[in-house]
Amino acid sequence: MLRTDLITIDPEITGGTPVFTGTRVPISRLFSYLRHGHPLDEFLDDYPSVEKEQAQKVLDVALALLLPAHLLVEPAQIDFSFTERPRETTS
């Protein structure tokens, strides 16, 4: 069994499918909702045993695993000036 404040994996709970700690709601359900265009608030309304903070932290963990902080670049930090071409003048 693995249990954190966010995720529990226990063969006695949904056969070991990772769930939100303190619930029987699979973590994958959150991603399924979002993948199909449903907002987070709709997921939370449909699964009131999941706290908003839990869901947000799971999303934060997923982002950190997929895109480590050293790879995240805000668009304003990218200098695209090298792509600008000088304007041609017509005579």
C-alpha positions, 0 to 999 in steps of 0.5 A, spaced: 500 500 500 502 507 498 498 512 501 500 520 501 496 526 502 494 526 495 494 519 492 492 512 495 494 505 492 491 500 496 489 493 493 483 493 498 481 500 495 478 499 487 483 493 486 489 498 487 487 503 482 490 510 484 485 514 488 484 520 491 486 519 498 480 518 503 476 517 497 474 511 492 475 516 486 480 514 481 485 519 479 484 517 472 477 520 472 480 527 473 484 527 467 478 524 463 474 529 465 479 534 463 481 531 457 473 531 455 473 538 456 469 538 462 471 544 467 475 542 474 469 545 478 464 540 474 469 534 476 468 537 483 461 537 483 460 530 481 465 528 486 464 532 492 469 527 496 475 530 492 477 537 495 479 542 490 486 543 493 487 535 492 485 536 485 489 542 484 495 539 487 494 532 483 494 537 477 501 540 479 504 534 481 502 531 474 505 538 471 512 537 475 513 530 472 511 532 465 515 538 465 520 540 470 521 547 472 527 548 468 524 546 462 518 551 463 519 558 460 514 564 460 512 566 453 515 573 455 522 570 456 523 568 449 526 573 445 523 572 438 527 579 435 532 574 431 526 572 427 524 579 425 526 581 418 528 588 416 523 592 412 524 593 405 524 600 402 521 601 396 524 607 391 
